[in-house]
Amino acid sequence: MSEEVKQTYGADQIQVLEGLEAVRKRPGMYIGSQSAAGLHHLVYEIVDNAIDEALAGYCNHIQVEIREGDIIAVKDNGRGIPTGIQPQTGKPALEVVFTVLHAGGKFGGGGYKVSGGLHGVGASVVNALSEWLEVRVCRDGNIYEMKFSRGHVTQPMTIIGKTEEHGSEIIFKPDGQIFETLVYDYDTLEKRLREQAFLNAGVRIELRDARVQPEGQEKRVDDMCYEGGIRSFVEHINQTKTPVHEEVIYFSGKRENSQAEIALQYNDSYSEILLSFANDIHTTEGGTHETGFKTALTWALNTYGKAKKLLKDDETISGEDSREALLCAAAFAIHIQIIDYYSPKGDGIKISCVQFLFAGVLGLICMAIFETPDLGNILACWLPILYAGVLSCGIGYTLQVVAQADADPTAASLILSLESAFAAISGALVLHESMTLRQLLGCAVIFCAVILSNLPEKQAKLPNEPK
């Protein structure tokens, strides 16, 4: 039993945290942790705001720089954060965005049709968890500047010059009182920013490390722009593997206010790679979009297999098998536009209509398989091979028995190999009537080789060994 609490519990024990105090008191609620993961999440929050400008069609260039002292600078050429007076607070909108939780233009007010930051906490949370933060906005012909320290205004919004450019630049230094480490890992940021470049075709994202490097090492710079979008993403994932079919399969579709993009390609490995994104946010916890995708893919492969007589009426391909693709892995990138998440970080979504959207869009996979010769040939070849593989196990066992009986294993293997070849051919004919003679002979040759390679060698008997 715990000791009895002696203090009284009354109204004066109820605390109200004002402004951004709650963020500094419980940062893990907003950025996940105070470790390196949370430190990098600050960058993601600011970059995601720039990406939202790209999704809205107003930004095509984002620059991220790690400066000496692990200071982060993020600059975009979007419309620029609004600087006018916000009616509800009577303060400049720029100040409201960085000092008030749940304040932003992504709650349906017409500023953004689609966005990844839907809770209005990104910029203000970064401000609250930074030792200092500066923001400069190029908008309406002016350059506006404002400065903060741990969430509090240290310099009111000021016009510091004139310009014809447009966009925003945020510079901040994470707070050592909050984070366990203040050192940014270049590779971690590069991986995330490259994902964003893939997901937003045509948007150029630059990452530059301006910190002093060890002697002999050059400063790292990455300039990322991919016109192919998620097609290029899948090719990038598969570049260290051998694709089973050269062309990446791609779909896109819309339903009501949601839209989806899917790209997939099978490779020669055994592992499955399934990457899903909602409004450019990596949904590591999955959601209804993944459920819809998996359901539709399994249905498509089963429909194809039965239509081509590769599967019997009572046979089905399981969801796992469909994604491993008969010992081939699938790499997927899914990009959708929806409006609800499991958590503030946006790592999972729960919109039921998205499941139906994906089921509908991905139903086209079945048609694509019919129209993609490579995929059709893969299925046509592998199913007969698996069928005959079962038979080869029985043949191998028979050979073991024959060898132990002191019969001629070579003659037996020749006969049984021929039987195996004909079994493979007949199985292929049953499962896939349209298979070409070349493919049928390929199956036969493969199985002859399998049988012969597993043939037990007859051991020579020693002179004193009894016959």
Sequence and secondary structure as in RCSB ss.txt:
>XXXX:A:sequence
MSEEVKQTYGADQIQVLEGLEAVRKRPGMYIGSQSAAGLHHLVYEIVDNAIDEALAGYCNHIQVEIREGDIIAVK
DNGRGIPTGIQPQTGKPALEVVFTVLHAGGKFGGGGYKVSGGLHGVGASVVNALSEWLEVRVCRDGNIYEMKFSR
GHVTQPMTIIGKTEEHGSEIIFKPDGQIFETLVYDYDTLEKRLREQAFLNAGVRIELRDARVQPEGQEKRVDDMC
YEGGIRSFVEHINQTKTPVHEEVIYFSGKRENSQAEIALQYNDSYSEILLSFANDIHTTEGGTHETGFKTALTWA
LNTYGKAKKLLKDDETISGEDSREALLCAAAFAIHIQIIDYYSPKGDGIKISCVQFLFAGVLGLICMAIFETPDL
GNILACWLPILYAGVLSCGIGYTLQVVAQADADPTAASLILSLESAFAAISGALVLHESMTLRQLLGCAVIFCAV
ILSNLPEKQAKLPNEPK
>XXXX:A:secstr
      S   GGG     TTHHHHH THHHHS SSHHHHHHHHHHHHHHHHHHHHTTS  EEEEEEETTTEEEEE
E SS    SEETTTTEEHHHHHHHSTT SS SSSSS SS S  SS HHHHHHHTEEEEEEEEEETTEEEEEEEET
TEEEEEEEEEEE S  EEEEEEEE TTT S     HHHHHHHHHHHHHHSTT EEEEEE S   TT    EEEE 
 TTTHHHHHHHHGGGS BSSSS EEEEEEETTEEEEEEEEEESSS  EEEEEETTEE TT BHHHHHHHHHHHHH
HHHHHHHTTSS TT    HHHHHHTTT EEEEEEEE  S  SSTT   B  HHHHHHHHHHHTHHHHHHHH HHH
HHHHHHHHHHHHHHHHHHHHHHHHHHHHHTT  HHHHHHHHHHHHHHHHHHHHHHH TT  HHHHHHHHHHHHHH
HHHT        TTS  
